[in-house]
Amino acid sequence: MLAVALAAPCRAAFKDPLDTPAMASPLAARGQVNALAMAGQRAVAVGQRGHILYSDDGGYHWTQASVPVSVDLTAVTFANARSGWAVGHGGVVLATRDGGASWTRQLDGRAIGKLLQSYYGGAAPAGVGESELAGLRQDAQRFADEGPDKPFLDVWFENERSGYVVGLFNLIFKTDDGGANWRPLLERTDNPKQLHFNAIRAVGDDLYLAGEQGMVLRLDPASQRFRAVPTPYHGSFFGITGKPGAVLVYGLRGNAFRSGDRGASWSKVETGVTAALTGATVAADGRILLVSQGGQVLASSDEGLSLVKLKLDRAVPASALLETMGGRRIVAGARGIHSQP
């Protein structure tokens, strides 16, 4: 019998998404969008494959930004109309100085392990004992060995110089120079199980972290340590919102909890939804708005004590919502960006 040699299938060379610029696409605004933020009067959206878009007309039209990576992006924030940051998979941190039109890389997962090894490889940080230092060095080695597979899940900046990025397995970094340099703060969190941080936000004068297993931490300004704030819930929290005197944390299965005393006590807020709560904003009229994975939009006019569902023409799967300067509401998620009156 004649033997026939079969040609090996042609395989395209692998392109690392950390080294591949986001591809321009006329359908970018219809793809997965994970987060929204305002840059002055401009709305900015980030999502899959490094897509970042911006709108100067309340969300009617979107322009795709120039982005040096094609990893999925998870969060975005702006300190002012020009300076902003976005984070995502591969441990990437991006920065813009032109209101989101173009972006540069400040950090990625290939550098995280080296930063951790350098920071914890020398003298122990203040207040860290030898046993804890040994554990931190092991963590640093693990991050270096495993490479850029850990995403950052949220980012928050107090001003154009001072900010934080947070992510999986207790990952938290701070910068005091706009992102030119980052330092780890793994030893400054009450997170012995190394749970994932899903969100970081300021409410009033307090800065909070939220994550898995009902975890909420609040920054103690005196010690510069994020200290645990016990909550009555044991599922994941995905976000934090609120106003001075009232903080809300929200997450799985429509669960939301409110504290009026900086986390000393919490009360459950009835939402009337069972889908995960995935995004929030404070509207210009002072209402607190939440959105669910199913697209329901909830509003509170009493500082988060109660929530009511808003009537919508159409609910779409949602990861984030935003109110533009013109008063229009933007909802974004798995089906792209939708502008609502």
CORVEN-V131494 format. One record per backbone hydrogen bond with DSSP energy under -1.0 kcal/mol. NH is the residue of the N-H (numbers start at 0). CO is the residue of the C=O. If there is no record, write none. Layout:
# CORVEN-V131494
NH&CO, NH&CO
This chain:
# CORVEN-V131494
18&15, 21&66, 27&24, 29&26, 30&27, 32&332, 33&45, 34&45, 36&43, 38&41, 41&38, 42&54, 43&36, 44&52, 45&34, 46&50, 47&31, 49&70, 50&47, 52&44, 53&62, 54&42, 62&53, 64&51, 65&100, 69&16, 72&46, 73&86, 74&86, 76&84, 78&82, 79&82, 83&95, 84&76, 85&93, 86&74, 87&91, 88&71, 92&106, 93&85, 94&103, 95&83, 98&81, 102&65, 103&94, 105&92, 106&92, 108&89, 110&107, 111&107, 114&110, 115&111, 116&112, 117&113, 118&114, 119&115, 120&116, 127&124, 132&128, 133&129, 134&130, 135&131, 136&132, 137&133, 138&134, 139&135, 140&136, 141&137, 142&138, 143&139, 144&140, 145&141, 146&142, 148&146, 151&87, 152&165, 153&165, 155&163, 157&161, 158&161, 162&174, 163&155, 164&172, 165&153, 166&170, 167&150, 169&194, 170&167, 172&164, 173&182, 174&162, 177&160, 182&173, 184&171, 187&184, 189&225, 190&188, 193&190, 196&166, 197&209, 198&209, 200&207, 202&205, 205&202, 207&200, 208&216, 209&198, 210&214, 211&195, 213&234, 214&211, 216&208, 217&226, 218&206, 219&224, 223&219, 225&187, 226&217, 228&215, 236&210, 237&249, 238&249, 240&247, 242&245, 245&242, 246&258, 247&240, 248&256, 249&238, 250&254, 251&235, 254&251, 256&248, 257&266, 258&246, 263&260, 266&257, 268&255, 276&250, 277&290, 278&290, 280&288, 282&286, 285&282, 287&299, 288&280, 289&297, 290&278, 291&295, 292&275, 294&291, 297&289, 298&307, 299&287, 304&301, 307&298, 309&296, 318&331, 319&331, 321&329, 323&327, 326&323, 328&339, 329&321, 330&337, 331&319, 332&335, 335&332, 336&28, 337&330, 339&328
